[in-house]
Amino acid sequence: MEHLNPGGLGLSPSSTGVGQEIYSLSERLFPICRSITGDGVRRTLDILSEQVDLERHEVPTGTQVFDWTVPQEWNIRSASITGPDGQTVVDFADSNLHVVNYSMPFKGTLPLDELRRHIHTLPEQPGLIPYRTSYYAPTWGFCVAHDRVAKMPEGLYRVEIDAELKDGCLTYGEYLHRGQTEREFLLSAHICHPSLANDNCSGLALLATLARSLKARKTRYSYRFLFAPGTIGALAWLSRNEDRTYLIDHGLVLSCLGDAGSPAYKRSRRGDAFIDRAMAHVLGGEAGAKLMDFSPYGYDERQYCSPGFNLPVGMFQRSVHGTFPEYHTSADNLDFIRPEHLEDSFRILTEVIDIVEEDWTPLNLFPKGEPQLGKRGLYAALGGQKSSGATSMSLLWVLNLADGQHSLLAMAERSGLPFWELAAAAKLLLDHGLLAAAL
C-alpha cells in the first residue's frame, strides 16, 4: 500500500512562527464590520483570498434555503449619538460593536428616557460594550458601556444611523483542496461576527492558514474550507450542495481558538464518528482538555448535524463559547488572543488531520504465534526508540491487533499508546514483510 509520511504537515510549533502569522491575519480582520451579509463579508474574503484562492458565492435576497429565507443585504456607513451639549456620546467609528448589527436606518431627536429603550448595556460588566444583533426582527439600537450611559444627562439626543437594507446577496467563500479521492473533510468557520477577536477572527485566520499549509501536501482526502455567515450561510451552502453531502466523512466547525483556555471538543450528533475518536485521542494528551457530548446549541454544527443531514461534524474551540466573560463583548479584542494559543490550536488540528490521513488497517501475515523479531533485525531497527519512532511495545500491540479488524486509531484506543508510535511500528513491520493492508 502507499503510505503517506507520518506528521504529514511537518510543522514544528517551536520553529514555524505559524501562531504569529495567524495572529497578524486576525489583526487585519479585526476592524472590519461584518454581518450575515454585506460588504464587510466581502472585504474579509478579499483578505482571506490572499492565503488561498477562494471561490466566492453570492446567494440573492429572497432565496429559500430550507425553512429560512435569505434576508436583505445590510451595510452601514456611520452612526452616532450626540448629547444635549453637542458632544458626541457614542460613535460607530470608535467601535463597530456600538450599533446593533442589522439596525435599520434612523435619524431623529429623542429624550433620554425614550433613547434608553434602544440602548443595550452590561450592568454586570459596566466598562464593556456588548455585541447584539437583530437580523430577522426590524429594529435599531446601540450598544454602549453601562458606565457611559449612567453619566448621560437628561435632555434631547440627536441620533443617526446611516445604514442601508436593500435587496442584494448573502456571500460566502469556499476553497477545495483536492485529494486522491472525492471523500471530503469539511472545515467551517463563521464569518459574520464583527470586531470579536476570538469569536471569530481567530477561526477565520486559522482556517485560512491551515488551507494554505495543505496546498503543498498530497492527501488522500479532499479538504473543503468554508467561510460562511452563521446559520443562514451554512444553510445556504447545504441547500446548494445537498446532493454532495454524502461525500463528507469528517468535519469540524472552528471558533474561539486564540484564548488561553484549554482545548475543548464537542462531539458530532453521531457521537462515535471517526472525527470524534480522532479528536478524543489527540486531546487525551492535552492538560485540562474538555470532551463534550453533542447538543443542539452552538454554532453551525447544529446545521450540519441536523437530523436531515446528520453529518460527522464536531466543534473545536478553546474556551467554550458563552462561558468566558469576554464573550460577545468589547473585551474580546486583540489582547485576548495570543500567538502561542493560536499556534497550539493549529498544532492540534494538524495532528487530527494527520490521523485522518495516516490511519489504515493492517493484517498480520504471521498470525500464528508471535513472529520472531530478532532474526529480522527489528529490535536493532528500533534504534533505541529514537530513529523509527516505534517501540518494542508498539510492535507487539500492532502485531496482536493486526487481525484486519483494527485500524491504527482503534489500536491506539485499545492500547493507550500514541497513534504515531503505532503508525511508526506498523510502517516498520510493513517494511519487513510482516504486515499487509487489509482488504
BELFEN-V841875 format. One record per residue. N is the residue number from 1. RES is the residue in one small letter. SS is DSSP state (H for helix, E for strand, - for the rest). PSI is psi in whole degrees, -180 to 180 (NA if undefined). NEAR is the number of other C-alpha atoms within 10 Angstrom. Layout:
n=N res=RES ss=SS psi=PSI near=NEAR
n=N res=RES ss=SS psi=PSI near=NEAR
This chain:
n=1 res=m ss=- psi=154 near=8
n=2 res=e ss=- psi=125 near=5
n=3 res=h ss=- psi=124 near=11
n=4 res=l ss=- psi=160 near=14
n=5 res=n ss=- psi=132 near=14
n=6 res=p ss=- psi=148 near=18
n=7 res=g ss=- psi=42 near=16
n=8 res=g ss=- psi=-36 near=18
n=9 res=l ss=- psi=-22 near=18
n=10 res=g ss=- psi=34 near=14
n=11 res=l ss=- psi=118 near=16
n=12 res=s ss=- psi=116 near=12
n=13 res=p ss=- psi=-26 near=14
n=14 res=s ss=- psi=-11 near=10
n=15 res=s ss=- psi=-15 near=7
n=16 res=t ss=- psi=-29 near=12
n=17 res=g ss=- psi=19 near=14
n=18 res=v ss=H psi=-32 near=24
n=19 res=g ss=H psi=-41 near=24
n=20 res=q ss=H psi=-36 near=16
n=21 res=e ss=H psi=-45 near=17
n=22 res=i ss=H psi=-41 near=27
n=23 res=y ss=H psi=-44 near=25
n=24 res=s ss=H psi=-38 near=15
n=25 res=l ss=H psi=-39 near=21
n=26 res=s ss=H psi=-38 near=24
n=27 res=e ss=H psi=-40 near=18
n=28 res=r ss=H psi=-32 near=14
n=29 res=l ss=H psi=-28 near=26
n=30 res=f ss=H psi=-44 near=22
n=31 res=p ss=- psi=-14 near=16
n=32 res=i ss=- psi=133 near=19
n=33 res=c ss=- psi=102 near=24
n=34 res=r ss=- psi=159 near=26
n=35 res=s ss=- psi=-167 near=23
n=36 res=i ss=- psi=-14 near=29
n=37 res=t ss=- psi=174 near=30
n=38 res=g ss=- psi=178 near=22
n=39 res=d ss=H psi=-24 near=19
n=40 res=g ss=H psi=-39 near=24
n=41 res=v ss=H psi=-43 near=25
n=42 res=r ss=H psi=-40 near=18
n=43 res=r ss=H psi=-39 near=15
n=44 res=t ss=H psi=-44 near=22
n=45 res=l ss=H psi=-33 near=23
n=46 res=d ss=H psi=-45 near=15
n=47 res=i ss=H psi=-44 near=15
n=48 res=l ss=H psi=-29 near=22
n=49 res=s ss=- psi=-14 near=17
n=50 res=e ss=- psi=-21 near=11
n=51 res=q ss=- psi=-46 near=17
n=52 res=v ss=- psi=160 near=19
n=53 res=d ss=- psi=90 near=15
n=54 res=l ss=- psi=140 near=20
n=55 res=e ss=E psi=126 near=13
n=56 res=r ss=E psi=136 near=15
n=57 res=h ss=E psi=137 near=15
n=58 res=e ss=E psi=124 near=13
n=59 res=v ss=E psi=114 near=19
n=60 res=p ss=E psi=149 near=17
n=61 res=t ss=- psi=139 near=17
n=62 res=g ss=- psi=-9 near=14
n=63 res=t ss=- psi=132 near=14
n=64 res=q ss=E psi=125 near=15
n=65 res=v ss=E psi=93 near=18
n=66 res=f ss=- psi=-122 near=11
n=67 res=d ss=- psi=3 near=6
n=68 res=w ss=E psi=161 near=13
n=69 res=t ss=E psi=132 near=16
n=70 res=v ss=- psi=124 near=23
n=71 res=p ss=- psi=178 near=22
n=72 res=q ss=- psi=155 near=22
n=73 res=e ss=E psi=140 near=21
n=74 res=w ss=E psi=131 near=25
n=75 res=n ss=E psi=145 near=23
n=76 res=i ss=E psi=140 near=23
n=77 res=r ss=E psi=-43 near=11
n=78 res=s ss=E psi=165 near=14
n=79 res=a ss=E psi=146 near=21
n=80 res=s ss=E psi=159 near=21
n=81 res=i ss=E psi=125 near=20
n=82 res=t ss=E psi=130 near=17
n=83 res=g ss=- psi=176 near=20
n=84 res=p ss=- psi=-26 near=17
n=85 res=d ss=- psi=4 near=11
n=86 res=g ss=- psi=0 near=10
n=87 res=q ss=- psi=143 near=10
n=88 res=t ss=E psi=123 near=13
n=89 res=v ss=E psi=-42 near=18
n=90 res=v ss=E psi=135 near=22
n=91 res=d ss=E psi=122 near=18
n=92 res=f ss=- psi=-30 near=18
n=93 res=a ss=- psi=-23 near=12
n=94 res=d ss=- psi=-33 near=9
n=95 res=s ss=- psi=128 near=18
n=96 res=n ss=- psi=1 near=23
n=97 res=l ss=- psi=-14 near=25
n=98 res=h ss=- psi=-23 near=25
n=99 res=v ss=E psi=134 near=28
n=100 res=v ss=- psi=122 near=22
n=101 res=n ss=E psi=127 near=28
n=102 res=y ss=- psi=20 near=27
n=103 res=s ss=- psi=141 near=25
n=104 res=m ss=- psi=155 near=20
n=105 res=p ss=- psi=145 near=17
n=106 res=f ss=E psi=145 near=15
n=107 res=k ss=E psi=124 near=12
n=108 res=g ss=E psi=177 near=9
n=109 res=t ss=E psi=128 near=15
n=110 res=l ss=E psi=146 near=14
n=111 res=p ss=E psi=158 near=13
n=112 res=l ss=H psi=-41 near=17
n=113 res=d ss=H psi=-34 near=11
n=114 res=e ss=H psi=-38 near=12
n=115 res=l ss=H psi=-37 near=17
n=116 res=r ss=H psi=-29 near=14
n=117 res=r ss=H psi=-17 near=10
n=118 res=h ss=H psi=13 near=13
n=119 res=i ss=E psi=130 near=18
n=120 res=h ss=E psi=134 near=21
n=121 res=t ss=- psi=175 near=22
n=122 res=l ss=- psi=88 near=17
n=123 res=p ss=H psi=-32 near=12
n=124 res=e ss=H psi=-14 near=8
n=125 res=q ss=H psi=70 near=16
n=126 res=p ss=- psi=-17 near=16
n=127 res=g ss=- psi=0 near=17
n=128 res=l ss=- psi=151 near=22
n=129 res=i ss=- psi=126 near=24
n=130 res=p ss=E psi=163 near=25
n=131 res=y ss=- psi=122 near=25
n=132 res=r ss=- psi=152 near=20
n=133 res=t ss=E psi=161 near=18
n=134 res=s ss=- psi=65 near=14
n=135 res=y ss=- psi=-41 near=17
n=136 res=y ss=- psi=9 near=11
n=137 res=a ss=- psi=102 near=10
n=138 res=p ss=- psi=122 near=9
n=139 res=t ss=- psi=-179 near=16
n=140 res=w ss=- psi=156 near=18
n=141 res=g ss=- psi=169 near=25
n=142 res=f ss=E psi=152 near=29
n=143 res=c ss=E psi=124 near=27
n=144 res=v ss=- psi=148 near=26
n=145 res=a ss=- psi=134 near=22
n=146 res=h ss=H psi=-39 near=20
n=147 res=d ss=H psi=-26 near=15
n=148 res=r ss=H psi=-44 near=15
n=149 res=v ss=H psi=-37 near=18
n=150 res=a ss=H psi=-23 near=10
n=151 res=k ss=- psi=-1 near=9
n=152 res=m ss=- psi=123 near=13
n=153 res=p ss=- psi=161 near=12
n=154 res=e ss=- psi=153 near=11
n=155 res=g ss=- psi=-172 near=12
n=156 res=l ss=E psi=138 near=17
n=157 res=y ss=E psi=134 near=24
n=158 res=r ss=E psi=126 near=18
n=159 res=v ss=E psi=135 near=20
n=160 res=e ss=E psi=128 near=17
n=161 res=i ss=E psi=107 near=22
n=162 res=d ss=E psi=83 near=16
n=163 res=a ss=E psi=167 near=16
n=164 res=e ss=E psi=131 near=18
n=165 res=l ss=E psi=117 near=16
n=166 res=k ss=E psi=165 near=11
n=167 res=d ss=- psi=133 near=14
n=168 res=g ss=- psi=-126 near=18
n=169 res=c ss=E psi=155 near=22
n=170 res=l ss=E psi=136 near=28
n=171 res=t ss=E psi=137 near=25
n=172 res=y ss=E psi=158 near=27
n=173 res=g ss=E psi=151 near=25
n=174 res=e ss=E psi=139 near=20
n=175 res=y ss=E psi=132 near=20
n=176 res=l ss=E psi=117 near=19
n=177 res=h ss=E psi=113 near=20
n=178 res=r ss=- psi=129 near=18
n=179 res=g ss=- psi=-165 near=15
n=180 res=q ss=- psi=-19 near=10
n=181 res=t ss=- psi=171 near=11
n=182 res=e ss=- psi=-8 near=13
n=183 res=r ss=- psi=139 near=19
n=184 res=e ss=E psi=152 near=23
n=185 res=f ss=E psi=115 near=24
n=186 res=l ss=E psi=129 near=22
n=187 res=l ss=E psi=123 near=23
n=188 res=s ss=E psi=138 near=27
n=189 res=a ss=E psi=140 near=29
n=190 res=h ss=E psi=138 near=25
n=191 res=i ss=- psi=8 near=29
n=192 res=c ss=- psi=-14 near=25
n=193 res=h ss=- psi=141 near=25
n=194 res=p ss=- psi=-130 near=24
n=195 res=s ss=- psi=72 near=25
n=196 res=l ss=- psi=112 near=29
n=197 res=a ss=H psi=-44 near=31
n=198 res=n ss=H psi=-38 near=32
n=199 res=d ss=H psi=80 near=28
n=200 res=n ss=H psi=36 near=26
n=201 res=c ss=H psi=-37 near=35
n=202 res=s ss=H psi=-44 near=31
n=203 res=g ss=H psi=-42 near=29
n=204 res=l ss=H psi=-47 near=31
n=205 res=a ss=H psi=-42 near=26
n=206 res=l ss=H psi=-41 near=29
n=207 res=l ss=H psi=-41 near=26
n=208 res=a ss=H psi=-39 near=24
n=209 res=t ss=H psi=-39 near=20
n=210 res=l ss=H psi=-42 near=22
n=211 res=a ss=H psi=-43 near=21
n=212 res=r ss=H psi=-39 near=17
n=213 res=s ss=H psi=-27 near=17
n=214 res=l ss=H psi=-17 near=16
n=215 res=k ss=- psi=-37 near=13
n=216 res=a ss=- psi=3 near=10
n=217 res=r ss=- psi=136 near=13
n=218 res=k ss=- psi=120 near=16
n=219 res=t ss=- psi=156 near=21
n=220 res=r ss=- psi=-47 near=17
n=221 res=y ss=- psi=155 near=21
n=222 res=s ss=E psi=142 near=20
n=223 res=y ss=E psi=120 near=24
n=224 res=r ss=E psi=121 near=18
n=225 res=f ss=E psi=124 near=23
n=226 res=l ss=E psi=125 near=26
n=227 res=f ss=E psi=98 near=28
n=228 res=a ss=E psi=152 near=29
n=229 res=p ss=- psi=145 near=25
n=230 res=g ss=- psi=143 near=19
n=231 res=t ss=- psi=-74 near=18
n=232 res=i ss=H psi=-33 near=21
n=233 res=g ss=H psi=-44 near=27
n=234 res=a ss=H psi=-40 near=25
n=235 res=l ss=H psi=-40 near=24
n=236 res=a ss=H psi=-44 near=26
n=237 res=w ss=H psi=-45 near=18
n=238 res=l ss=H psi=-40 near=18
n=239 res=s ss=H psi=-31 near=14
n=240 res=r ss=H psi=-15 near=12
n=241 res=n ss=- psi=23 near=11
n=242 res=e ss=H psi=-36 near=12
n=243 res=d ss=H psi=-4 near=9
n=244 res=r ss=H psi=-3 near=11
n=245 res=t ss=H psi=-19 near=17
n=246 res=y ss=H psi=-16 near=12
n=247 res=l ss=H psi=-13 near=15
n=248 res=i ss=E psi=113 near=19
n=249 res=d ss=E psi=-26 near=18
n=250 res=h ss=E psi=153 near=23
n=251 res=g ss=E psi=150 near=26
n=252 res=l ss=E psi=136 near=27
n=253 res=v ss=E psi=134 near=24
n=254 res=l ss=E psi=133 near=28
n=255 res=s ss=- psi=159 near=26
n=256 res=c ss=- psi=59 near=28
n=257 res=l ss=- psi=6 near=33
n=258 res=g ss=- psi=3 near=33
n=259 res=d ss=- psi=179 near=26
n=260 res=a ss=- psi=0 near=15
n=261 res=g ss=- psi=159 near=16
n=262 res=s ss=- psi=149 near=18
n=263 res=p ss=- psi=147 near=24
n=264 res=a ss=E psi=144 near=23
n=265 res=y ss=E psi=131 near=25
n=266 res=k ss=E psi=124 near=25
n=267 res=r ss=- psi=160 near=26
n=268 res=s ss=- psi=168 near=28
n=269 res=r ss=- psi=-33 near=23
n=270 res=r ss=- psi=-36 near=16
n=271 res=g ss=- psi=-24 near=17
n=272 res=d ss=- psi=23 near=12
n=273 res=a ss=- psi=161 near=18
n=274 res=f ss=H psi=-40 near=20
n=275 res=i ss=H psi=-35 near=24
n=276 res=d ss=H psi=-42 near=25
n=277 res=r ss=H psi=-41 near=17
n=278 res=a ss=H psi=-43 near=23
n=279 res=m ss=H psi=-41 near=25
n=280 res=a ss=H psi=-39 near=22
n=281 res=h ss=H psi=-46 near=21
n=282 res=v ss=H psi=-44 near=17
n=283 res=l ss=H psi=-14 near=21
n=284 res=g ss=- psi=-23 near=15
n=285 res=g ss=- psi=8 near=10
n=286 res=e ss=- psi=127 near=14
n=287 res=a ss=- psi=128 near=9
n=288 res=g ss=- psi=8 near=12
n=289 res=a ss=- psi=147 near=17
n=290 res=k ss=E psi=133 near=18
n=291 res=l ss=E psi=123 near=17
n=292 res=m ss=E psi=145 near=14
n=293 res=d ss=- psi=160 near=13
n=294 res=f ss=- psi=143 near=19
n=295 res=s ss=- psi=154 near=13
n=296 res=p ss=- psi=19 near=12
n=297 res=y ss=- psi=132 near=8
n=298 res=g ss=- psi=-134 near=14
n=299 res=y ss=- psi=-143 near=19
n=300 res=d ss=- psi=-2 near=27
n=301 res=e ss=H psi=-24 near=29
n=302 res=r ss=H psi=-38 near=23
n=303 res=q ss=H psi=-45 near=22
n=304 res=y ss=H psi=-31 near=25
n=305 res=c ss=- psi=10 near=20
n=306 res=s ss=- psi=154 near=13
n=307 res=p ss=- psi=-26 near=10
n=308 res=g ss=- psi=-16 near=8
n=309 res=f ss=- psi=-49 near=13
n=310 res=n ss=- psi=49 near=16
n=311 res=l ss=- psi=155 near=25
n=312 res=p ss=- psi=71 near=25
n=313 res=v ss=E psi=122 near=32
n=314 res=g ss=E psi=-177 near=30
n=315 res=m ss=E psi=131 near=27
n=316 res=f ss=E psi=129 near=24
n=317 res=q ss=E psi=179 near=24
n=318 res=r ss=- psi=-103 near=24
n=319 res=s ss=- psi=133 near=23
n=320 res=v ss=- psi=134 near=21
n=321 res=h ss=- psi=140 near=17
n=322 res=g ss=- psi=-6 near=10
n=323 res=t ss=- psi=-10 near=8
n=324 res=f ss=- psi=145 near=12
n=325 res=p ss=- psi=-21 near=11
n=326 res=e ss=- psi=-12 near=19
n=327 res=y ss=- psi=129 near=21
n=328 res=h ss=- psi=40 near=22
n=329 res=t ss=E psi=171 near=21
n=330 res=s ss=- psi=-10 near=22
n=331 res=a ss=- psi=-14 near=19
n=332 res=d ss=- psi=71 near=22
n=333 res=n ss=- psi=-171 near=18
n=334 res=l ss=- psi=-15 near=21
n=335 res=d ss=- psi=-19 near=10
n=336 res=f ss=- psi=-26 near=14
n=337 res=i ss=- psi=151 near=21
n=338 res=r ss=- psi=148 near=19
n=339 res=p ss=H psi=-38 near=19
n=340 res=e ss=H psi=-32 near=20
n=341 res=h ss=H psi=-37 near=21
n=342 res=l ss=H psi=-41 near=27
n=343 res=e ss=H psi=-40 near=25
n=344 res=d ss=H psi=-40 near=19
n=345 res=s ss=H psi=-41 near=25
n=346 res=f ss=H psi=-44 near=22
n=347 res=r ss=H psi=-46 near=19
n=348 res=i ss=H psi=-44 near=17
n=349 res=l ss=H psi=-40 near=20
n=350 res=t ss=H psi=-34 near=20
n=351 res=e ss=H psi=-39 near=24
n=352 res=v ss=H psi=-43 near=19
n=353 res=i ss=H psi=-40 near=22
n=354 res=d ss=H psi=-38 near=22
n=355 res=i ss=H psi=-44 near=25
n=356 res=v ss=H psi=-42 near=20
n=357 res=e ss=H psi=-37 near=19
n=358 res=e ss=H psi=-10 near=21
n=359 res=d ss=- psi=136 near=18
n=360 res=w ss=- psi=169 near=19
n=361 res=t ss=E psi=109 near=21
n=362 res=p ss=E psi=158 near=26
n=363 res=l ss=E psi=123 near=24
n=364 res=n ss=E psi=122 near=23
n=365 res=l ss=- psi=-8 near=16
n=366 res=f ss=- psi=66 near=13
n=367 res=p ss=- psi=-12 near=15
n=368 res=k ss=- psi=103 near=7
n=369 res=g ss=- psi=-176 near=8
n=370 res=e ss=- psi=123 near=11
n=371 res=p ss=- psi=149 near=15
n=372 res=q ss=- psi=112 near=10
n=373 res=l ss=- psi=-32 near=16
n=374 res=g ss=H psi=-44 near=10
n=375 res=k ss=H psi=-17 near=9
n=376 res=r ss=H psi=2 near=14
n=377 res=g ss=- psi=18 near=11
n=378 res=l ss=H psi=-34 near=17
n=379 res=y ss=H psi=-38 near=16
n=380 res=a ss=H psi=-32 near=12
n=381 res=a ss=H psi=-19 near=16
n=382 res=l ss=- psi=-23 near=19
n=383 res=g ss=H psi=43 near=13
n=384 res=g ss=H psi=26 near=13
n=385 res=q ss=H psi=26 near=14
n=386 res=k ss=H psi=-47 near=10
n=387 res=s ss=- psi=-38 near=9
n=388 res=s ss=- psi=-25 near=15
n=389 res=g ss=- psi=-10 near=18
n=390 res=a ss=- psi=163 near=24
n=391 res=t ss=- psi=164 near=20
n=392 res=s ss=H psi=-36 near=14
n=393 res=m ss=H psi=-38 near=14
n=394 res=s ss=H psi=-35 near=24
n=395 res=l ss=H psi=-45 near=23
n=396 res=l ss=H psi=-40 near=16
n=397 res=w ss=H psi=-44 near=19
n=398 res=v ss=H psi=-47 near=25
n=399 res=l ss=H psi=-40 near=24
n=400 res=n ss=H psi=-34 near=16
n=401 res=l ss=H psi=-1 near=21
n=402 res=a ss=- psi=66 near=24
n=403 res=d ss=E psi=11 near=16
n=404 res=g ss=E psi=0 near=15
n=405 res=q ss=E psi=-14 near=12
n=406 res=h ss=E psi=121 near=19
n=407 res=s ss=E psi=174 near=21
n=408 res=l ss=H psi=-38 near=24
n=409 res=l ss=H psi=-40 near=25
n=410 res=a ss=H psi=-37 near=19
n=411 res=m ss=H psi=-40 near=23
n=412 res=a ss=H psi=-41 near=21
n=413 res=e ss=H psi=-39 near=16
n=414 res=r ss=H psi=-42 near=12
n=415 res=s ss=H psi=-25 near=16
n=416 res=g ss=- psi=4 near=11
n=417 res=l ss=- psi=156 near=16
n=418 res=p ss=- psi=144 near=18
n=419 res=f ss=H psi=-45 near=25
n=420 res=w ss=H psi=-26 near=22
n=421 res=e ss=H psi=-43 near=20
n=422 res=l ss=H psi=-37 near=25
n=423 res=a ss=H psi=-40 near=27
n=424 res=a ss=H psi=-40 near=20
n=425 res=a ss=H psi=-43 near=26
n=426 res=a ss=H psi=-39 near=27
n=427 res=k ss=H psi=-42 near=20
n=428 res=l ss=H psi=-44 near=20
n=429 res=l ss=H psi=-37 near=21
n=430 res=l ss=H psi=-46 near=19
n=431 res=d ss=H psi=-27 near=11
n=432 res=h ss=- psi=13 near=13
n=433 res=g ss=- psi=16 near=13
n=434 res=l ss=- psi=-16 near=20
n=435 res=l ss=E psi=158 near=22
n=436 res=a ss=E psi=166 near=18
n=437 res=a ss=E psi=130 near=16
n=438 res=a ss=- psi=144 near=16
n=439 res=l ss=- psi=NA near=7
